[in-house]
Amino acid sequence: MVDVTVDRRSVAGVYVHLPFCDRICPYCDFAVVEFKQRRVRRYLAALALDIERASLPAQKIRSFFLGGGTPSAVEPSDVAELLAALFKKFEVAPDSIECTLEANPSRADRGRLRAYREAGVNRLSVGVQSFDERELHRLGRDHGARDARKYLAAARRAGYDNLNLDLIAGAPGQTLESFHRTLREARACEPDHVSVYALTIEPQTPYAAWHARDPSAFPDDDAVAELLELAHVELSRAGFRHYEISNFALPARECVHNLGYWRQADCVAFGMSSSGYDDGTRYRNHREFEAYCAALERGASPRAVSERLGAAARMGEAAMLALRMTDGIIDADFRRRFGIDAAAAFRAARQKFAAAGLLDVDKIGARLTDRGRLMANTVCAEFLTPELEIAATP
């Protein structure tokens, strides 16, 4: 039996789900609801109960992340009240941690942006998705390219020095040329961080029905791979480090919160559908608005699923997450955290993908090659089941 000890040098994050959207995008499969004021009031009251009853993690809190949905649709005064409760609960001071708010660039309201900043938000993640007007229309977005540029400029004037742009690769009708223009526009906005996500056709969404009717309307897998490689080349050339499969950052601007996920740090989760991690236990709250709010209102737990991961599952997940990052699996880190020889535990997968040119392996560990990064799902899947019997170290 391999002893899995908790790495107490890890830090923890706090995720809060704010599910409200003025418009639900046709490709979205997140837990979202249409913005209605009575829903907001009920949900924020439930969140307050969730936070009040939560247990404090042993680790130091390093990040808050307000995701959605469209958190920027919530009034600054409500965000301020929410953050005040979090700062008090976790005994951290504003600006002592990274505090991210996801935002839609449909309204460049400098006063609103300044109010979020004064409430404690110090990092904005802006859902630009594209700077091509036709692509934005097909994506169902309620903003244009000019709106995005104005929003980012207003955010800088409001005091934000840590801005992320979200972009989509694989939008309907997107070409290498149109995506190249979007990347140039993104660089011109001078963000600190850029996330580039390959579009996924999620079941039961309007895009799934469209794709079933006319798959030719969407770039195929090879075309999307070209788009992602273009992002790597262009953003790397502009000084961004491709530190995770979908994420690029200027020096010292990596997302602290997401690094916690990829390093398997604990995460406290609040809100419907949010997932947390507590010393090897993975849990998820009720996905449905009514179920989440009603549970808290009657004094019950909002958790829908809770699973204690065994040793093999924890190590396999740690390997999969590590491979998402440029540094990859660091053997010394696995030995310290889990007491195993990672080279032995994952020998078969390492040999297979190194021979295929998808993995670089050396005395330090293993990491995806440029080509391997484009086939990450295939590679990572084979690291989920380590061979523990031959991997234990004295």
N, C-alpha and C positions, 0 to 999 in steps of 0.2 A: 504494500500500500504506500503510495506516494503522499507525503504530508504537504498540503497546500497551506501556506501561511499567508496572512494578509500583509501586504506591503504598507506599513503605516506611514511611510514617507510619501505615499500618494496624497493627492489633494482631491477634494470633492467639488462637484458642481451642483447647481440647482436649476432645474428646468421648469418653466411655468407655461402651460398651454393656454393661449387666448384664441378661441376658435372662430371669432367673428369676422365675416367678410361682407362687404357691400355687394360683391359679385363673386360667384364661385366659378373658378376657371374650369374649362371642359376637360383638362387633363388631370385635374386634382383628385387624389384619393385620400387626402388627409381628413381627419375628423374636424369638419368645419360646419358652421351654421350661419344662416343669414343674420346680418346685424339687425337686431331689434332691441330697443332700449330696455324693455321689461326683461328680456333674456339676459342682457348685460348685468342688470342689477341683481338678478337671482344668482347668476354665475359667480359674480364677484363676492357675494355673501358666502357662497359655498366654498370658494377659494380661501376666504378668510378663515373658515372653520378648518379646512384642510391644513393650512399653515399652522394654526394655533395648536392643533392636536399632534403635529408631526414630532417624531423623535429627532434629536440632534445627532448628526454623524460624528464619529470619533475624529475624522480627518478635518483639516482646515478647509474652509470654503474659499475657493478662488474665483468662482464665476457664477453669475446669474445669466440665464438666457430666457428671454420672453419670446416664444415662438408661436406659430399659428398655422392657419388663419392669418389674419392681418392685425397684429397687435397695435399698429399705429392707428387703427380705426377707433381704438378705445381712447376716451378723453384723457388728456395729460393729468388732470386732477385724480382720476381713478388709478392711472399708472403710478402716480406719486404715492397714493395711499397703499397700493399693493407693495411697492418697493419699500416703503417705510416699515411695513409689517415684516418683510423679509430681512431687512437690515437689523431690525430689533430681534427677530427670532434667532438669527444666526450670528448675532453679535459681531457684525462687520460694519465698517464705515464706508459711506459712498466714496468712490474713487480709490478705495483700497483693493478693489477687485475689478475684474472685467465684467461689465454689465451690458449685454446686447439686447437690442430691440429690433425685431424684424419689421420692415416698413415697406409700404406700397408708395411709389413716387407719384401718385395721382394728384397730390396737393402739396405744393411747395410753400407751406405756411411756416414762415420763420419763427413766429411767436410760439406755435405749437412745438416746433423742433426745440426751441430754447427751453420750453417748459419741461419736455422730456429730459433734457440735459440737466436741468436744475433738480429734477427728481432723482437723479443718480445714473441715468443711462449715459454711458461713455463710448458705446460702440453701436453703430447702426449697420444693419444688414439689409440692403435695399434690393427689392425684387425687380430689377430692371428687365431681365430675361432676354431682351433684344433691343437693338437700336434701329431695326428695320420696321417701318410702319406696317407693312403688309403682314409680316410675321407676328407683330404684336396683335393685330386684328385677329389673325387665325388662332392665336393663343388665348383669345378672349380677354385680353388685358384692357383695363379702363384708363390707361395712360399712353402717351406717345413718347417718342424719343426726346422731344423738346422738354416735356414734363420731367423726364428722368434727369436731363442735364441741369434743369433749374433746381430740382430737388437736391441734387448732390452739392450744387453751389451754395444753396441756402443752408444745408447742413454744415458746411465748412464755416459759413459766416456765424452760425449759431454756436460754434465752439467745438465741433466734433473733429478729433484728429485721428480717428480710427474708423474708416468706412470700408464696408464690403459691398461688392456688386455681385448679384446672382445672375448668371447667364444660362441659357438653355441651348444645348447642341442637339439638333435633330427635330427642330420645329417643322411643321408642315410647310413645304415649299422652300425650305432653307437650302442654300447652295454654299459651296466653298467660298464664292465671291461675297455673298451677302454676310456670311459669318465673319469673313476677314474684315469687312467694313465695321461690323459690330465690335470686334476686338479693337480695332483702331479707335473707335469712338469711346470704348471703355477706357483705354489707356489715356485718352485725352482728358478724361474726367479726373485723372490722378487719384484713383482709389488706393487704399493701403492693402487691400485683399480682394481677390476675385475668386468666386466659386463657379465652376463650369460643370453643369449636370447634364448627362445624357438623358434625353426625354425617354421616359418609360411609359408604355401604353398599359395603363392599369385596367383590370376588368371592371365592368359595370360603370365605366365613365363614358361621356359622350365621345371621347376620342377612341375608345375601344370600338364603338359602333361605326365611327367614321373609318377607322383602320380596316375593319372587317369588310366594309363596302368598297373601299378604294385604298389598298395598301400603297399604291404608287404615289399617293399624295404625300407620303412621308419618306424621308431619306432612309435607305436601307442600312443594315449593320455596317457594311464596308464604308458607306458614305459618312456615317456617324463617327467611325474610327478615324477617318481623314479629318473631320472637324475637330475632334479631340486632340489629334496630333498637331494640328495647326495652332490650337490654343496653347499647347505646350511650347511650341517653337516661339510664337509671338510674345507670350507673356514672359518666358524665360529670357528672351532677348531684351525685354524691357526692365529686367532686374528683379522679377518675381521668382521666388523659389517654389518649385512644384513639390510641396512638402507632403501632400496627400493626394490620392487619386483624382479627386475633384477640386482640389484647393491650392491656390497660389497666394503667396504672401511676400511683401517686402520684408527686409530684415527686421526681426523682433515684432512682427505684426501677425504672426500665426494666431489662430483663434484658440485661446486658452480653454474655453469650454469644450470645443470639439476635440482638442488634444486629449482632454480627460476621457472622452468616450473611447478614443482609439487606444489609449493606454490602460483601459479597463479600470479607471478610477471610479469610486462611488459617485452616484448621482441621485439626488433627492428630486422626486418628480411630483409636481402638482398640476391638477387640471385633468379634464377628460382626455382619455387615450394616451396620456403621457406615460413613458416607461422609465423606471428607475433601477438602480443597481445598488445593493447594500451587502457588502462583504460576501459576495458569492451568491446572493439571492437576487434573481431578476423578477421584477414585478411590473404590471401594467394596470392602470386605472380603467374604469368603465369607459368604453368608447362613446357611448351615446350620452347626449346632453342630459336627458331626463334621468337616466340611471345614475349618472355621476352626482348630480345635484340632490336627488332624492336620498341617496345613501348617506350623504353628509347631513342632510336635514333631519334624518331620523337617528343620527348618532352612530351610524355604521361606517365601516371602512369603505373608501371609494375603490379599493383594489378589486379587480376582476380576476386577475391571474397572478399567482406567485409561485416561483419555481426555484428550488435550491439546486444549484449546479454542482455536479460531481467534479472530481479532480480532472478527469479527462476532458469534460465539457469546458471547464474554465481554461485549461491550457490550450485546447483547440480554438476556443474563441479568442484568446489572447494572441495566438499565432495569426489567425485570420485578420484581426484588427491591426496588428503590427505590420502585416504585409501591405495594408492600405497606405502606409506612410513610406516616404522615401528611404528612411533609415532601415526599414524592414525589421526582421527578427534579429535581435541582438542576443547571442547565445549567453553572454555573461548575465544579462538581465533575467533571462529565463532561469538560469541556475540560482540566482539570488532570490527570485520570487517564488519559484516552485520546487527547487531542489532537483531539477532534472537536467539531463544533457540534451539540449534541443536538437543538436545534430543527429543524435541517435533516435530521438522520439519522432522526428520527421524525415528520417533518412530516405525512405522510399519516394516521398513527394519531392524532396530536394533533388534527388538524382534524376527523376523523371523530367522535371521542368527545367533543370539546368541543361540537360541533354537537348531539350527542345528549344533552348535559347530564350526561355521565358523567365529565368531566374539566375541571378548572380549569387554564387556561393563562395565564401572564403572563410578564413579563421575567425572573423568577427561574427558572421551570421549569414543571413540570406535576405535578398531583396529582389523585387521585380525589376526586370529590364524594361526598356521603353516599350518593347513589343509585348512583354508580359503584362504591363500596365493596362493595355487594351483588352487583355483576356483575364482580367483580375478575378472575375467571378469563378471561372473555371479553375484557376490555380488555387485560389483561397479555399475552395470547397474541399480539396484533398488534404488540407492541414487541420481539418476539424476533428480528426480522430488520431491523436498521438499514440505511439506504441510505448505505453508507460512501463511495461515489464522490463524493457531493455534500456530504459532511459534514466532510471533512478541513479543519482550520484550519492556517494558517501556523505 
